[in-house]
């Protein structure tokens, strides 16, 4: 009888410890995640890269518009749609 009571109390204790440790682990994980997000460095593109992209975009846009004014092509229209 004592063994059965002791076993049940042990099981309850183990369950309590696992529940508390899970919540503690979750709190620590959330704190670490928040700290990592704050420390995350955002790398922005350089102005030269943005200007180069803009030039290439304008050239491609002009090419597509010229093709469409000469004759309608579905492929060109779809490419313009994605710009």
C-alpha positions as CSV (number, residue, x, y, z in Angstrom):
1,X,0.0,0.0,0.0
2,X,2.8,2.4,0.9
3,X,4.6,1.6,-2.3
4,X,1.5,2.4,-4.4
5,X,1.0,5.8,-2.6
6,X,4.7,6.5,-3.0
7,X,4.6,5.6,-6.7
8,X,1.6,7.9,-7.3
9,X,3.3,10.8,-5.5
10,X,6.4,10.2,-7.5
11,X,4.4,10.2,-10.7
12,X,2.7,13.5,-9.7
13,X,6.0,15.0,-8.8
14,X,7.5,14.0,-12.1
15,X,4.6,15.4,-14.0
16,X,4.8,18.7,-12.1
17,X,8.5,19.0,-12.7
18,X,8.1,18.3,-16.4
19,X,5.3,20.9,-16.7
20,X,7.3,23.5,-14.8
21,X,10.5,22.8,-16.7
22,X,8.7,23.0,-20.0
23,X,7.3,26.5,-19.2
24,X,10.8,27.5,-18.0
25,X,12.4,26.2,-21.2
26,X,9.8,28.1,-23.2
27,X,10.4,31.3,-21.3
28,X,14.2,31.0,-21.8
29,X,13.7,30.2,-25.5
30,X,11.5,33.2,-26.1
31,X,13.9,35.5,-24.3
32,X,16.8,34.2,-26.4
33,X,14.7,34.6,-29.6
34,X,13.8,38.1,-28.7
35,X,17.4,39.0,-27.9
36,X,18.6,37.4,-31.2
37,X,16.0,39.4,-33.2
38,X,17.1,42.6,-31.6
39,X,20.8,41.9,-32.3
40,X,20.1,40.8,-35.9
41,X,22.0,43.0,-38.4
42,X,20.0,44.0,-41.5
43,X,22.3,44.3,-44.6
44,X,20.9,46.9,-47.0
45,X,22.0,47.1,-50.6
46,X,24.6,49.7,-51.6
47,X,23.4,52.8,-53.6
48,X,25.6,51.7,-56.5
49,X,23.8,48.3,-56.6
50,X,20.4,50.0,-56.5
51,X,21.3,52.4,-59.3
52,X,22.6,49.5,-61.4
53,X,19.4,47.6,-60.8
54,X,17.3,50.7,-61.8
55,X,19.3,51.1,-65.0
56,X,18.8,47.5,-66.0
57,X,15.2,47.6,-65.1
58,X,14.6,50.7,-67.2
59,X,16.4,49.2,-70.2
60,X,14.3,46.0,-70.0
61,X,11.2,48.0,-69.6
62,X,11.9,50.1,-72.7
63,X,12.7,46.9,-74.6
64,X,9.4,45.3,-73.6
65,X,7.4,48.4,-74.5
66,X,9.0,48.6,-77.9
67,X,8.3,45.0,-78.6
68,X,4.7,45.5,-77.5
69,X,4.2,48.6,-79.6
70,X,5.5,46.8,-82.7
71,X,3.5,43.6,-82.2
72,X,1.7,42.0,-79.2
73,X,3.6,39.1,-77.7
74,X,2.1,37.3,-74.7
75,X,5.5,36.4,-73.3
76,X,6.6,40.0,-73.3
77,X,3.3,41.1,-71.8
78,X,3.7,38.6,-69.0
79,X,7.3,39.8,-68.4
80,X,6.0,43.4,-68.1
81,X,3.3,42.2,-65.8
82,X,5.9,40.8,-63.4
83,X,7.8,44.1,-63.3
